[in-house]
Amino acid sequence: MSSRALDYESLNENVKKAQYAVRGELYLRASELQKEGKKIIFTNVGNPHALGQKPLTFPRQVVALCQAPFLLDDPNVGFLFPADVIARAKHYLSLTSGGLGAYSDSRGIPGVRKEVAEFIERRDGYPSDPELIYLTDGASKGVMQILNTIIRGSSDGILVPVPQYPLYSAAITLNGGTLVPYYLEESANWGLDVNNLRDANREARSKGITVRAMVIINPGNPTGQCLSVTNLKELILFCVQQNLVLMADEVYQQNIYQNERPFVSARKVLLDMGPPISKALQLVSFHTVSKGYWGECGQRGGYFEMINIPPESVDEIYKVSSVSLSPNVPGQIFMGLMVNPPKPGDISYLKFKQESEGVLESLKRRARIMTDGFNSCRNIVCNFTEGAMYSFPQIRLPPKAIEAANKAGKHPDVFYCLKLLEATGISTVPGSGFGQKEGVFHLRTTILPAEEEMPAIMESFKKFNDEFMEQYDDHRGYSRL
């Protein structure tokens, strides 16, 4: 019998080559252990509500009324919902063509895109055009759409920071392109050295690869660093000089845990630089409701904004968006609420402020607990999580452990993370899933477990790590570079 289209050997090779470590071998093993009754702490994915973060009251109330608009006609609605919640629900329903069950414009609801544009202007100090803002089902869909638009074939390359979020490697592979890695400097708190960019670009071009775009993740995932204004200026100039599109993944811009390096958008730095630079760079920026103090991952709300993209290209991007008819409408409402939250004087403002600040302050404390916990462990070093919601400690594996991993047919950091999972129930992601320098090993974990549980989790980790190192330590040195 001849091979059928969906038999494995007949599948699209790009599908088979794509990898996504966040839901890879470790996650699948953790799910098996959970079914067997073992308690699993899923720190492998930035999924705040799954780890106990409570949803913010105001947006959930507004969307509840939008989902069940008949409640607005109930004479008791004013006893159940604050007046500003009722007013906002009526506002969003008036923007739709038939409530949350109706398709919207393929770019998203115009009134919500206007709210996003006003948010961007408040943040950066420069006007934003709602016609160049597209609402998407989470930032990931926007990233995938832009990569699909840019990549023409295997000779097209995309510069991606390493360690990187594996969305980028997977999407580039699916679209048939080539990932061009540029390495962040762990010894400089995962800083960006523009010389690494130049070297990566030069090497790719020497292999016949046409580098078309550059990705930045700011704050970093999995590395947690915040890019400085100086860094952003350097990479903007580099992109202009090399004629690259800059893709700015800024989904963690609310997650900042220090004051020395606040989040500054690539867009603001670009426009501050003025002409001719500000007119030369093609920039696409991404944001989401999944991160920050919202953590509404399951709502799938996101957007991208385009700068200096020709109208004919925007038309093509619109055409592709139209194929999917409409981004999900509840996610669009959440985006509108995120960029236009309650203001001082609104009935819901104080509660919203208390809830949102409470989440961020707790995340800041958890970032410190986790960093200090890792750095107290034998053969582990960890930079402080300046932003985002992850720690990315380096594991200094003894040669005996590396040999045991090779014998088991596992990458050394996968071997370590599997042992950690089996012993403690802590589900992490090996650093090899994000990319790392040869001979250096890491793991990524979120800082999202409940604050009151964090000390016990770190104590469990430390106990495992000390026993692991004792078992495999033969005093021949370690993997760390």
Secondary structure, 3 states (H helix, E strand, C coil): CCCCCCCHHHCCHHHHHCCCHHHCHHHHHHHHHHHCCCCCEECCCCCHHHHCCCCCHHHHHHHHHHHCHHHHHCCCHHHHCCHHHHHHHHHHHHHCCCCCCCCCCCCCCHHHHHHHHHHHHHHHCCCCCHHHEEEECHHHHHHHHHHHHHCCCCCEEEEEEECCCHHHHHHHHHCCCEEEEEECEHHHCCECCHHHHHHHHHHHHHCCCEEEEEEEECCCCCCCCCCCHHHHHHHHHHHHHHCCEEEEECCCCCCECCCCCCCCCHHHHHHHHCCCHHHHCCEEEEEECCCCCCCCHHHCCEEEEEECCCHHHHHHHHHHHHHCCCCCHHHHHHHHHHHCCCCCCCCCHHHHHHHHHHHHHHHHHHHHHHHHHHHCCCCEECCCCCECCEECCEECCCHHHHHHHHHCCCCHHHHHHHHHHHHHCEECEEHHHCCCCCCCCEEEEECCCCHHHHHHHHHHHHHHHHHHHHHHCCCCCCCCC
